[in-house]
Amino acid sequence: MQTKIPSSNLYLREEELRSGIELLYFAYRDFTRDPDDILSKSNFGRAHHRVLYFVGRNPGTSVSGLLSILRITKQSLSRVLGQLLEEGYIIQKAGTEDRRQRLLYLTDEGERFEKMLFDTQRERVAQAYRKAGPEAVSGFWEVLLNIVDEDKRDAVLGQIEK
């Protein structure tokens, strides 16, 4: 099948922008499908996945640090985090300098579960990268970074460059 790629000078037309946004929705749908299937068997959803992923990437992050990364309300995080704690995927430890601080870590079970979810997405992205090639991947990263709010880009870059 021939891919409909916009002409280099027509990419800002309304229809091209709509097509690009639509493609982003379809890509996200398929990117999340495999983890969604795994999560549903454990009565978890995408919010659980995001928490597992970012606690795994940032072991020892505080609850407030996780709230900052996810940009969600404390109430939203509380429900999801409570379930992950209760079911033994995450543990909390008191901070060393401030005992009121709650630092989050994946348990061994949490690490296994997060890896299983990640593996499905890693393979999908790696395959897409191989097919598209390095120039396309670089352009893709540039587009994604420019979708992020400008005042948050440095924080996002700091997060992904760990």
DSSP file with accessible surface (Angstrom, degrees, kcal/mol):
  #  RESIDUE AA STRUCTURE BP1 BP2  ACC     N-H-->O    O-->H-N    N-H-->O    O-->H-N    TCO  KAPPA ALPHA  PHI   PSI    X-CA   Y-CA   Z-CA
    1    1 A M              0   0  223      0, 0.0     2,-0.4     0, 0.0     0, 0.0   0.000 360.0 360.0 360.0 135.5    0.0    0.0    0.0
    2    2 A Q        -     0   0  173      1,-0.0     2,-0.3     2,-0.0     0, 0.0  -0.662 360.0-129.9 -82.1 127.3    1.3    3.4   -0.9
    3    3 A T        -     0   0   90     -2,-0.4     2,-1.1     1,-0.1    -1,-0.0  -0.616  13.3-129.2 -78.8 134.6    1.4    5.8    2.1
    4    4 A K        +     0   0  143     -2,-0.3    -1,-0.1     2,-0.0    -2,-0.0  -0.730  35.7 176.0 -85.2  98.9   -0.2    9.2    1.6
    5    5 A I        -     0   0  129     -2,-1.1     3,-0.1     1,-0.0    11,-0.0  -0.922  32.6-112.4-106.1 130.4    2.6   11.5    2.8
    6    6 A P        -     0   0   52      0, 0.0     5,-0.1     0, 0.0    -1,-0.0  -0.255  35.7 -99.2 -62.9 146.4    1.9   15.2    2.4
    7    7 A S    >>  -     0   0   56      1,-0.1     3,-2.0     3,-0.1     4,-0.6  -0.330  38.3-109.8 -58.5 146.4    3.9   17.2    0.0
    8    8 A S  T 34 S+     0   0  104      1,-0.3     3,-0.2     2,-0.2    -1,-0.1   0.757 117.8  40.4 -57.5 -24.2    6.7   19.0    1.7
    9    9 A N  T 34 S+     0   0  126      1,-0.1    -1,-0.3     2,-0.1     3,-0.1   0.388 111.4  55.8-106.9   6.2    5.0   22.4    1.1
   10   10 A L  T X4  +     0   0   64     -3,-2.0     3,-1.7     1,-0.1     6,-0.3   0.328  69.6 106.1-115.2   7.6    1.4   21.4    1.8
   11   11 A Y  T 3< S+     0   0  134     -4,-0.6     9,-0.1     1,-0.3    -1,-0.1   0.659  75.6  57.0 -69.7 -13.4    1.7   19.9    5.3
   12   12 A L  T 3  S+     0   0  121     -3,-0.1    -1,-0.3     4,-0.1    -2,-0.1   0.433  77.9 116.6 -97.5   1.9    0.0   22.9    7.0
   13   13 A R  S <> S-     0   0  123     -3,-1.7     4,-2.6     1,-0.1     5,-0.2  -0.371  79.0-112.8 -66.2 149.3   -3.2   22.7    5.0
   14   14 A E  H  > S+     0   0  123      1,-0.2     4,-2.7     2,-0.2     5,-0.2   0.900 116.1  48.5 -49.5 -49.0   -6.3   22.0    7.1
   15   15 A E  H  > S+     0   0   98      1,-0.2     4,-2.4     2,-0.2    -1,-0.2   0.886 111.3  49.7 -65.9 -37.2   -6.8   18.6    5.5
   16   16 A E  H  > S+     0   0   23     -6,-0.3     4,-2.3     2,-0.2    -1,-0.2   0.902 111.6  49.1 -67.6 -39.8   -3.2   17.6    6.0
   17   17 A L  H  X S+     0   0   80     -4,-2.6     4,-2.5     2,-0.2     5,-0.2   0.929 111.7  49.0 -64.3 -43.5   -3.3   18.6    9.7
   18   18 A R  H  X S+     0   0  146     -4,-2.7     4,-2.7    -5,-0.2    -2,-0.2   0.919 111.3  49.8 -61.2 -42.9   -6.6   16.7   10.2
   19   19 A S  H  X S+     0   0   35     -4,-2.4     4,-2.6     2,-0.2    -1,-0.2   0.908 111.0  49.4 -63.4 -40.6   -5.0   13.6    8.5
   20   20 A G  H  X S+     0   0   40     -4,-2.3     4,-2.2     2,-0.2    -2,-0.2   0.914 112.3  47.0 -64.9 -42.0   -1.9   13.9   10.7
   21   21 A I  H  X S+     0   0   92     -4,-2.5     4,-2.3     2,-0.2    -2,-0.2   0.926 112.7  50.3 -65.3 -42.6   -4.0   14.2   13.9
   22   22 A E  H  X S+     0   0  104     -4,-2.7     4,-2.5     1,-0.2    -2,-0.2   0.923 109.3  50.9 -61.4 -42.9   -6.2   11.3   12.8
   23   23 A L  H  X S+     0   0  120     -4,-2.6     4,-2.9     1,-0.2    -1,-0.2   0.907 107.6  53.9 -61.9 -39.2   -3.0    9.2   12.1
   24   24 A L  H  X S+     0   0   89     -4,-2.2     4,-2.5     1,-0.2    -1,-0.2   0.919 108.8  49.1 -61.8 -42.3   -1.8   10.1   15.6
   25   25 A Y  H  X S+     0   0  170     -4,-2.3     4,-2.5     2,-0.2    -2,-0.2   0.930 113.0  46.5 -61.7 -46.4   -5.1    8.8   17.1
   26   26 A F  H  X S+     0   0   88     -4,-2.5     4,-2.1     2,-0.2     5,-0.2   0.906 112.5  50.0 -64.8 -40.4   -4.9    5.6   15.1
   27   27 A A  H  X S+     0   0   52     -4,-2.9     4,-2.8    -5,-0.2    -2,-0.2   0.932 111.6  48.3 -63.4 -43.4   -1.2    5.1   16.1
   28   28 A Y  H  X S+     0   0  102     -4,-2.5     4,-2.1    -5,-0.2    -2,-0.2   0.909 108.2  55.6 -63.8 -40.2   -2.0    5.6   19.8
   29   29 A R  H  X S+     0   0  128     -4,-2.5     4,-0.8     1,-0.2    -1,-0.2   0.944 115.1  37.6 -56.3 -48.1   -4.9    3.2   19.5
   30   30 A D  H  X S+     0   0   39     -4,-2.1     4,-0.7     1,-0.2     3,-0.3   0.857 112.1  58.3 -76.4 -32.5   -2.6    0.5   18.2
   31   31 A F  H  < S+     0   0   67     -4,-2.8    -1,-0.2     1,-0.2    -2,-0.2   0.850 114.9  37.6 -62.6 -34.1    0.3    1.4   20.5
   32   32 A T  H  X S+     0   0    7     -4,-2.1     4,-2.6    -5,-0.2    -1,-0.2   0.564  94.6  87.7 -95.9  -9.0   -1.9    0.9   23.6
   33   33 A R  H  X S+     0   0  106     -4,-0.8     4,-2.1    -3,-0.3     5,-0.2   0.933  89.0  44.7 -60.2 -51.7   -3.8   -2.1   22.4
   34   34 A D  H  X S+     0   0   53     -4,-0.7     4,-1.9     1,-0.2    -1,-0.2   0.951 116.9  44.4 -63.4 -48.1   -1.5   -4.9   23.6
   35   35 A P  H  > S+     0   0    0      0, 0.0     4,-3.3     0, 0.0     5,-0.2   0.907 110.3  57.1 -61.9 -37.5   -0.8   -3.3   27.0
   36   36 A D  H  X S+     0   0   40     -4,-2.6     4,-2.5     1,-0.2    -2,-0.2   0.903 105.4  51.0 -58.1 -40.5   -4.6   -2.6   27.4
   37   37 A D  H  X S+     0   0   84     -4,-2.1     4,-1.0     2,-0.2    -1,-0.2   0.924 114.0  43.7 -62.4 -43.7   -5.3   -6.4   26.8
   38   38 A I  H  X S+     0   0   30     -4,-1.9     4,-0.5     1,-0.2     3,-0.5   0.930 114.3  50.1 -67.0 -44.9   -2.7   -7.3   29.5
   39   39 A L  H ><>S+     0   0    1     -4,-3.3     5,-2.5     1,-0.2     3,-1.6   0.897 103.6  58.8 -61.9 -40.7   -3.9   -4.6   31.9
   40   40 A S  H ><5S+     0   0   71     -4,-2.5     3,-1.3     1,-0.3    -1,-0.2   0.833  97.6  60.5 -63.3 -29.6   -7.6   -5.6   31.6
   41   41 A K  H 3<5S+     0   0  172     -4,-1.0    -1,-0.3    -3,-0.5    -2,-0.2   0.717 110.1  42.3 -69.2 -19.4   -6.8   -9.1   32.9
   42   42 A S  T <<5S-     0   0   30     -3,-1.6    -1,-0.3    -4,-0.5    -2,-0.2   0.232 118.3-110.7-106.5  10.0   -5.6   -7.5   36.1
   43   43 A N  T < 5S+     0   0  134     -3,-1.3     2,-0.3     1,-0.2    -3,-0.2   0.857  78.7 127.8  59.2  37.2   -8.4   -5.0   36.3
   44   44 A F      < -     0   0   13     -5,-2.5    -1,-0.2    -8,-0.1     2,-0.2  -0.784  40.9-159.8-114.3 164.6   -6.0   -2.2   35.6
   45   45 A G     >  -     0   0   29     -2,-0.3     4,-1.8    -3,-0.1     3,-0.5  -0.623  43.6 -73.3-130.4-168.4   -6.2    0.6   33.0
   46   46 A R  H  > S+     0   0   87      1,-0.2     4,-2.6     2,-0.2     5,-0.2   0.814 125.3  60.1 -62.9 -32.2   -3.9    3.0   31.2
   47   47 A A  H  > S+     0   0   28      2,-0.2     4,-2.2     1,-0.2    -1,-0.2   0.917 105.4  49.3 -63.3 -39.6   -3.5    5.2   34.3
   48   48 A H  H  > S+     0   0    8     -3,-0.5     4,-2.8     1,-0.2     5,-0.2   0.915 109.7  52.5 -62.8 -41.9   -2.0    2.2   36.1
   49   49 A H  H  X S+     0   0   16     -4,-1.8     4,-2.9     1,-0.2    -2,-0.2   0.928 108.7  49.0 -59.9 -47.3    0.3    1.6   33.2
   50   50 A R  H  X S+     0   0  101     -4,-2.6     4,-2.7     2,-0.2     5,-0.3   0.915 112.3  48.3 -61.6 -41.7    1.5    5.2   33.3
   51   51 A V  H  X S+     0   0    2     -4,-2.2     4,-2.6     2,-0.2     5,-0.3   0.950 113.3  47.1 -64.2 -47.4    2.2    5.1   37.0
   52   52 A L  H  X S+     0   0    0     -4,-2.8     4,-2.3     1,-0.2    -2,-0.2   0.929 113.5  49.6 -58.2 -45.2    4.0    1.8   36.7
   53   53 A Y  H  X S+     0   0   63     -4,-2.9     4,-2.1    -5,-0.2    -2,-0.2   0.955 115.0  41.0 -60.9 -51.1    6.1    3.1   33.8
   54   54 A F  H  X S+     0   0   47     -4,-2.7     4,-1.1     2,-0.2    -1,-0.2   0.827 114.0  51.2 -76.7 -27.5    7.1    6.3   35.4
   55   55 A V  H  < S+     0   0    1     -4,-2.6    51,-0.2    -5,-0.3     6,-0.2   0.917 111.9  49.8 -69.1 -39.3    7.8    4.8   38.9
   56   56 A G  H  < S+     0   0   31     -4,-2.3    -2,-0.2    -5,-0.3    -1,-0.2   0.883 113.8  44.4 -63.7 -37.3   10.0    2.2   37.1
   57   57 A R  H  < S+     0   0   97     -4,-2.1    -1,-0.2     1,-0.2    -2,-0.2   0.689 124.6  35.4 -78.2 -20.1   11.8    5.0   35.2
   58   58 A N  S >< S-     0   0   12     -4,-1.1     3,-2.0    -3,-0.2    -1,-0.2  -0.486  79.5-169.1-132.8  61.8   12.2    7.1   38.3
   59   59 A P  T 3  S+     0   0   89      0, 0.0    46,-0.2     0, 0.0     3,-0.1  -0.291  77.1  23.0 -57.9 134.8   12.7    4.8   41.3
   60   60 A G  T 3  S+     0   0   20     44,-3.0    45,-0.2     1,-0.3    -5,-0.1   0.516  85.5 151.4  86.8   6.2   12.4    6.7   44.5
   61   61 A T  E <   -A  104   0A  23     -3,-2.0    43,-3.0    43,-0.6    -1,-0.3  -0.373  44.6-119.7 -66.3 150.1   10.3    9.5   43.0
   62   62 A S  E  >  -A  103   0A  16     41,-0.2     4,-2.4     1,-0.1    41,-0.2  -0.437  21.9-108.6 -83.9 166.1    8.0   11.2   45.5
   63   63 A V  H  > S+     0   0   14     39,-1.2     4,-2.6     1,-0.2     5,-0.2   0.927 123.4  50.1 -60.2 -41.8    4.3   11.3   45.1
   64   64 A S  H  > S+     0   0   82      1,-0.2     4,-2.1     2,-0.2    -1,-0.2   0.884 108.5  52.8 -67.1 -34.5    4.6   15.0   44.3
   65   65 A G  H  > S+     0   0   21      2,-0.2     4,-2.1     1,-0.2    -1,-0.2   0.913 110.0  48.0 -63.7 -40.8    7.3   14.2   41.7
   66   66 A L  H  X S+     0   0    0     -4,-2.4     4,-2.8     2,-0.2     5,-0.3   0.907 109.0  53.5 -66.8 -39.8    5.0   11.7   40.1
   67   67 A L  H  X>S+     0   0   28     -4,-2.6     4,-2.1     1,-0.2     5,-0.8   0.902 109.0  50.1 -59.8 -39.6    2.1   14.2   40.1
   68   68 A S  H  <5S+     0   0   90     -4,-2.1    -1,-0.2     2,-0.2    -2,-0.2   0.900 112.2  46.2 -66.6 -41.9    4.4   16.6   38.3
   69   69 A I  H  <5S+     0   0   53     -4,-2.1    -2,-0.2     1,-0.2    -1,-0.2   0.941 121.0  37.0 -65.0 -47.7    5.4   14.1   35.6
   70   70 A L  H  <5S-     0   0   26     -4,-2.8    -2,-0.2    -5,-0.1    -1,-0.2   0.703  93.4-143.3 -80.9 -21.4    1.9   12.9   34.9
   71   71 A R  T  <5 +     0   0  146     -4,-2.1     2,-0.3    -5,-0.3    -3,-0.2   0.940  54.5 129.9  53.6  51.9    0.2   16.3   35.3
   72   72 A I      < -     0   0   59     -5,-0.8    -1,-0.2    -6,-0.1     2,-0.1  -0.808  62.6 -88.1-124.6 171.3   -2.9   14.8   37.0
   73   73 A T     >  -     0   0   79     -2,-0.3     4,-2.2     1,-0.1     5,-0.2  -0.405  30.5-118.8 -79.7 157.8   -4.7   15.6   40.2
   74   74 A K  H  > S+     0   0  155      1,-0.2     4,-2.6     2,-0.2     5,-0.1   0.873 116.0  55.9 -59.7 -37.8   -3.8   14.1   43.5
   75   75 A Q  H  > S+     0   0  166      2,-0.2     4,-1.5     1,-0.2    -1,-0.2   0.914 107.0  48.0 -63.6 -43.1   -7.3   12.5   43.6
   76   76 A S  H  > S+     0   0   59      1,-0.2     4,-1.4     2,-0.2    -1,-0.2   0.923 115.0  45.0 -64.0 -44.3   -6.8   10.7   40.3
   77   77 A L  H  X S+     0   0    3     -4,-2.2     4,-3.4     1,-0.2     5,-0.4   0.895 105.8  62.1 -66.8 -38.1   -3.4    9.4   41.4
   78   78 A S  H  X S+     0   0   79     -4,-2.6     4,-2.4     1,-0.2    -1,-0.2   0.901 104.6  45.9 -56.9 -46.0   -4.6    8.4   44.8
   79   79 A R  H  X S+     0   0  158     -4,-1.5     4,-1.7     2,-0.2    -1,-0.2   0.954 118.7  40.9 -63.0 -48.8   -7.1    5.8   43.5
   80   80 A V  H  X S+     0   0    4     -4,-1.4     4,-2.2     2,-0.2    -2,-0.2   0.940 117.4  46.7 -67.7 -48.0   -4.6    4.3   41.0
   81   81 A L  H  X S+     0   0    6     -4,-3.4     4,-2.7     1,-0.2     5,-0.2   0.909 108.8  56.5 -63.0 -40.4   -1.6    4.3   43.3
   82   82 A G  H  X S+     0   0   32     -4,-2.4     4,-2.8    -5,-0.4    -1,-0.2   0.913 108.6  46.9 -57.5 -43.3   -3.7    2.9   46.2
   83   83 A Q  H  X S+     0   0   45     -4,-1.7     4,-2.3     2,-0.2    -1,-0.2   0.919 112.3  49.1 -66.5 -42.0   -4.7   -0.1   44.0
   84   84 A L  H  <>S+     0   0    0     -4,-2.2     5,-2.6     2,-0.2     6,-1.2   0.878 114.3  46.2 -67.3 -35.3   -1.1   -0.7   42.9
   85   85 A L  H ><5S+     0   0   46     -4,-2.7     3,-1.3     4,-0.2    -2,-0.2   0.942 112.6  49.9 -67.8 -47.9    0.1   -0.5   46.5
   86   86 A E  H 3<5S+     0   0  166     -4,-2.8    -2,-0.2     1,-0.3    -1,-0.2   0.862 112.0  47.4 -60.6 -37.3   -2.6   -2.8   47.7
   87   87 A E  T 3<5S-     0   0   79     -4,-2.3    -1,-0.3    -5,-0.2    -2,-0.2   0.400 117.2-110.8 -91.3   3.6   -1.9   -5.4   45.1
   88   88 A G  T < 5S+     0   0   27     -3,-1.3    22,-0.4     2,-0.2    21,-0.3   0.706  84.8 115.5  82.6  24.0    1.8   -5.3   45.7
   89   89 A Y  S   <S+     0   0   21     -5,-2.6    18,-2.0     1,-0.2     2,-0.3   0.702  80.3  29.4 -93.2 -24.7    3.1   -3.7   42.5
   90   90 A I  E     -B  106   0A   2     -6,-1.2     2,-0.3    16,-0.3    -2,-0.2  -0.981  66.1-159.9-133.8 146.7    4.5   -0.6   44.2
   91   91 A I  E     -B  105   0A  68     14,-2.9    14,-2.2    -2,-0.3     2,-0.4  -0.911  10.9-141.0-122.9 155.7    5.9    0.1   47.7
   92   92 A Q  E     -B  104   0A  71     -2,-0.3     2,-0.4    12,-0.2    12,-0.2  -0.931  15.3-172.8-113.6 140.1    6.3    3.3   49.5
   93   93 A K  E     -B  103   0A 111     10,-2.4    10,-3.5    -2,-0.4     2,-0.1  -0.973  30.2-108.0-127.8 147.8    9.2    4.3   51.7
   94   94 A A  E     -B  102   0A  41     -2,-0.4     8,-0.2     8,-0.2     5,-0.2  -0.426  43.0-102.4 -70.0 146.0    9.6    7.3   53.9
   95   95 A G        -     0   0    0      6,-1.9    -1,-0.1     3,-0.8     6,-0.1  -0.315  19.9-133.2 -65.3 151.8   12.1    9.9   52.7
   96   96 A T  S    S+     0   0  125      1,-0.1     3,-0.2    -3,-0.1    -1,-0.1   0.867 104.9  30.7 -76.6 -35.9   15.5   10.0   54.4
   97   97 A E  S    S+     0   0  189      1,-0.3     2,-0.5     2,-0.0    -1,-0.1   0.820 132.8  30.8 -90.6 -36.8   15.5   13.8   54.8
   98   98 A D    >   -     0   0   59      1,-0.1     3,-1.7     3,-0.0    -3,-0.8  -0.926  67.0-163.7-125.7 104.7   11.8   14.3   55.2
   99   99 A R  T 3  S+     0   0  178     -2,-0.5    -4,-0.1     1,-0.3    -1,-0.1   0.693  89.0  63.2 -64.3 -17.7   10.0   11.3   56.8
  100  100 A R  T 3  S+     0   0  206     -6,-0.1    -1,-0.3    -3,-0.1     2,-0.2   0.725  82.7  97.4 -77.3 -20.9    6.6   12.6   55.6
  101  101 A Q    <   -     0   0   77     -3,-1.7    -6,-1.9    -6,-0.1     2,-0.6  -0.466  68.7-145.3 -69.9 136.6    7.7   12.3   52.0
  102  102 A R  E     - B   0  94A 116     -8,-0.2   -39,-1.2    -2,-0.2     2,-0.4  -0.925  12.2-161.6-107.6 114.7    6.6    9.1   50.4
  103  103 A L  E     -AB  62  93A  24    -10,-3.5   -10,-2.4    -2,-0.6     2,-0.4  -0.804  11.5-140.8 -98.3 138.1    9.1    7.6   47.9
  104  104 A L  E     +AB  61  92A   0    -43,-3.0   -44,-3.0    -2,-0.4   -43,-0.6  -0.798  23.4 169.6-108.6 138.9    7.8    5.1   45.4
  105  105 A Y  E     - B   0  91A  69    -14,-2.2   -14,-2.9    -2,-0.4     2,-0.3  -0.989  33.9-115.1-141.2 147.4    9.4    2.0   44.1
  106  106 A L  E     - B   0  90A  19     -2,-0.3   -16,-0.3   -51,-0.2     2,-0.1  -0.608  30.2-134.3 -76.1 142.6    8.3   -1.0   42.0
  107  107 A T     >  -     0   0   28    -18,-2.0     4,-2.9    -2,-0.3     5,-0.2  -0.342  34.8 -94.9 -80.3 175.4    8.3   -4.3   43.7
  108  108 A D  H  > S+     0   0  115      1,-0.2     4,-2.3     2,-0.2     5,-0.2   0.929 131.9  48.4 -58.3 -41.7    9.8   -7.3   42.0
  109  109 A E  H  > S+     0   0   84    -21,-0.3     4,-2.5     1,-0.2    -1,-0.2   0.905 110.6  51.0 -64.8 -39.9    6.3   -8.2   40.8
  110  110 A G  H  > S+     0   0    0    -22,-0.4     4,-2.8     1,-0.2     5,-0.2   0.898 109.1  50.9 -63.9 -40.1    5.8   -4.6   39.7
  111  111 A E  H  X S+     0   0  109     -4,-2.9     4,-2.4     2,-0.2    -2,-0.2   0.918 111.4  47.5 -63.6 -43.6    9.0   -4.7   37.7
  112  112 A R  H  X S+     0   0  160     -4,-2.3     4,-2.1    -5,-0.2    -2,-0.2   0.924 114.5  46.5 -62.4 -44.5    8.0   -7.9   36.0
  113  113 A F  H  X S+     0   0   13     -4,-2.5     4,-2.1     2,-0.2    -2,-0.2   0.933 113.0  48.2 -66.0 -45.2    4.5   -6.6   35.1
  114  114 A E  H  X S+     0   0   29     -4,-2.8     4,-3.0     1,-0.2    -1,-0.2   0.909 111.0  52.1 -62.6 -39.7    5.9   -3.2   33.8
  115  115 A K  H  X S+     0   0  109     -4,-2.4     4,-2.9    -5,-0.2    -1,-0.2   0.910 107.0  52.5 -64.1 -39.8    8.5   -5.0   31.7
  116  116 A M  H  X S+     0   0   90     -4,-2.1     4,-1.1     2,-0.2    -1,-0.2   0.930 113.3  44.2 -61.9 -42.7    5.8   -7.2   30.2
  117  117 A L  H  X S+     0   0    0     -4,-2.1     4,-1.2     1,-0.2     3,-0.4   0.939 115.0  48.5 -66.1 -45.9    3.8   -4.1   29.2
  118  118 A F  H  X S+     0   0   70     -4,-3.0     4,-3.5     1,-0.2     5,-0.2   0.888 103.1  61.6 -62.5 -41.1    6.8   -2.3   28.0
  119  119 A D  H  X S+     0   0   43     -4,-2.9     4,-2.0     1,-0.2    -1,-0.2   0.865 101.4  52.7 -57.2 -37.6    8.0   -5.2   25.9
  120  120 A T  H  X S+     0   0   35     -4,-1.1     4,-1.4    -3,-0.4    -1,-0.2   0.917 116.0  39.4 -65.6 -39.7    4.9   -5.1   23.7
  121  121 A Q  H  X S+     0   0   18     -4,-1.2     4,-2.6    -3,-0.2     5,-0.3   0.867 110.9  57.8 -78.6 -36.5    5.3   -1.4   23.0
  122  122 A R  H  X S+     0   0  110     -4,-3.5     4,-3.1     1,-0.2     5,-0.2   0.937 107.9  47.5 -57.8 -46.7    9.1   -1.6   22.6
  123  123 A E  H  X S+     0   0   92     -4,-2.0     4,-2.3    -5,-0.2    -1,-0.2   0.917 111.8  49.6 -64.1 -41.0    8.7   -4.2   19.8
  124  124 A R  H  X S+     0   0   77     -4,-1.4     4,-2.0    -5,-0.2    -1,-0.2   0.934 115.9  42.4 -63.1 -44.8    6.1   -2.1   18.0
  125  125 A V  H  X S+     0   0   47     -4,-2.6     4,-2.9     2,-0.2    -2,-0.2   0.924 113.1  52.2 -70.3 -42.3    8.2    1.1   18.2
  126  126 A A  H  X S+     0   0   29     -4,-3.1     4,-2.6    -5,-0.3    -2,-0.2   0.918 110.5  48.8 -60.2 -42.5   11.4   -0.7   17.3
  127  127 A Q  H  X S+     0   0   90     -4,-2.3     4,-2.2    -5,-0.2    -1,-0.2   0.926 112.2  48.2 -63.4 -42.8    9.8   -2.2   14.2
  128  128 A A  H  X S+     0   0   53     -4,-2.0     4,-2.3    -5,-0.2     5,-0.2   0.914 111.6  50.3 -64.4 -41.3    8.4    1.1   13.2
  129  129 A Y  H  X S+     0   0   75     -4,-2.9     4,-2.7     2,-0.2    -2,-0.2   0.920 109.7  50.6 -61.7 -45.4   11.8    2.8   13.6
  130  130 A R  H  < S+     0   0  157     -4,-2.6    -1,-0.2     1,-0.2    -2,-0.2   0.918 113.7  45.1 -59.7 -43.1   13.5    0.1   11.5
  131  131 A K  H  < S+     0   0  165     -4,-2.2    -1,-0.2    -5,-0.2    -2,-0.2   0.873 117.8  42.8 -69.0 -37.3   11.0    0.5    8.7
  132  132 A A  H  < S-     0   0   58     -4,-2.3     4,-0.4    -5,-0.2    -2,-0.2   0.838 102.2-139.9 -81.4 -35.0   11.1    4.3    8.8
  133  133 A G     X  -     0   0   20     -4,-2.7     4,-2.2    -5,-0.2     3,-0.2  -0.049  31.0 -66.1  91.5 164.9   14.9    4.8    9.1
  134  134 A P  H  > S+     0   0  116      0, 0.0     4,-2.4     0, 0.0     5,-0.2   0.829 127.7  52.7 -62.5 -38.1   17.0    7.2   11.2
  135  135 A E  H  > S+     0   0  177      2,-0.2     4,-2.3     1,-0.2     5,-0.2   0.920 111.8  46.5 -64.9 -42.1   16.0   10.5    9.4
  136  136 A A  H  > S+     0   0   49     -4,-0.4     4,-2.8     2,-0.2    -1,-0.2   0.902 111.6  51.7 -66.1 -39.7   12.3    9.7    9.9
  137  137 A V  H  X S+     0   0   26     -4,-2.2     4,-2.7     2,-0.2     5,-0.2   0.934 109.7  49.7 -62.8 -43.9   12.8    8.8   13.5
  138  138 A S  H  X S+     0   0   80     -4,-2.4     4,-2.0     1,-0.2    -1,-0.2   0.928 112.9  46.8 -60.3 -44.2   14.7   12.1   14.1
  139  139 A G  H  X S+     0   0   35     -4,-2.3     4,-2.5     2,-0.2    -2,-0.2   0.897 110.4  53.3 -64.7 -39.0   11.8   14.0   12.4
  140  140 A F  H  X S+     0   0   99     -4,-2.8     4,-2.8     1,-0.2    -2,-0.2   0.936 109.2  48.4 -61.4 -46.4    9.2   12.1   14.5
  141  141 A W  H  X S+     0   0  129     -4,-2.7     4,-2.7     1,-0.2    -1,-0.2   0.899 110.5  52.3 -61.1 -41.3   11.0   13.0   17.7
  142  142 A E  H  X S+     0   0  114     -4,-2.0     4,-1.9    -5,-0.2    -1,-0.2   0.922 110.8  46.8 -62.2 -44.0   11.2   16.6   16.6
  143  143 A V  H  X S+     0   0   89     -4,-2.5     4,-1.0     2,-0.2    -2,-0.2   0.950 113.4  48.4 -63.6 -47.6    7.4   16.7   15.9
  144  144 A L  H >X S+     0   0   64     -4,-2.8     4,-1.3     1,-0.2     3,-1.0   0.928 110.6  50.6 -59.8 -45.7    6.6   15.0   19.2
  145  145 A L  H 3< S+     0   0   40     -4,-2.7     3,-0.3     1,-0.3    -1,-0.2   0.890 108.8  52.2 -60.7 -37.0    8.8   17.4   21.2
  146  146 A N  H 3< S+     0   0   77     -4,-1.9    -1,-0.3     1,-0.2    -2,-0.2   0.640 102.0  59.8 -78.2 -10.7    7.2   20.4   19.5
  147  147 A I  H << S+     0   0  103     -4,-1.0    -1,-0.2    -3,-1.0    -2,-0.2   0.808  88.7  90.1 -78.4 -31.2    3.7   19.1   20.5
  148  148 A V  S  < S-     0   0   41     -4,-1.3     5,-0.1    -3,-0.3     4,-0.0  -0.369 101.7 -88.9 -64.1 140.3    4.8   19.3   24.1
  149  149 A D    >>  -     0   0   82      1,-0.1     3,-2.1     3,-0.1     4,-0.7  -0.261  37.3-125.0 -50.4 133.8    4.0   22.6   25.8
  150  150 A E  G >4 S+     0   0  152      1,-0.3     3,-1.0     2,-0.2     4,-0.4   0.862 108.9  53.8 -55.0 -40.0    7.0   24.9   25.2
  151  151 A D  G 34 S+     0   0  123      1,-0.2    -1,-0.3     2,-0.1     4,-0.2   0.599 111.3  47.6 -75.4  -4.8    7.5   25.6   28.9
  152  152 A K  G <> S+     0   0   72     -3,-2.1     4,-2.4     2,-0.1    -1,-0.2   0.465  84.2  92.6-108.5  -5.9    7.6   21.9   29.7
  153  153 A R  H <X S+     0   0   52     -3,-1.0     4,-3.1    -4,-0.7     5,-0.2   0.899  83.7  51.2 -61.7 -42.7   10.0   20.8   27.0
  154  154 A D  H  > S+     0   0  138     -4,-0.4     4,-2.6     1,-0.2    -1,-0.2   0.919 111.7  48.2 -61.9 -41.4   13.2   21.1   29.1
  155  155 A A  H  > S+     0   0   72      2,-0.2     4,-2.2    -4,-0.2    -1,-0.2   0.915 112.7  48.5 -64.8 -41.0   11.6   19.0   31.8
  156  156 A V  H  X S+     0   0   50     -4,-2.4     4,-2.6     2,-0.2     5,-0.2   0.937 111.7  49.1 -64.9 -45.0   10.5   16.4   29.2
  157  157 A L  H  X S+     0   0   47     -4,-3.1     4,-1.6     1,-0.2    -2,-0.2   0.918 110.3  51.6 -61.2 -40.4   14.0   16.3   27.7
  158  158 A G  H  < S+     0   0   44     -4,-2.6    -1,-0.2    -5,-0.2    -2,-0.2   0.895 110.7  49.5 -61.8 -38.0   15.5   15.9   31.1
  159  159 A Q  H >< S+     0   0   30     -4,-2.2     3,-0.9     1,-0.2    -2,-0.2   0.931 114.4  41.8 -67.6 -44.5   13.1   13.0   31.8
  160  160 A I  H 3< S+     0   0   74     -4,-2.6    -1,-0.2     1,-0.2    -2,-0.2   0.690 105.5  64.5 -82.3 -14.0   13.8   11.1   28.6
  161  161 A E  T 3<        0   0  141     -4,-1.6    -1,-0.2    -5,-0.2    -2,-0.1   0.249 360.0 360.0 -92.7  16.0   17.6   11.7   28.7
  162  162 A K    <         0   0  138     -3,-0.9    -3,-0.0    -5,-0.1    -4,-0.0  -0.346 360.0 360.0 -68.0 360.0   18.1    9.7   31.8
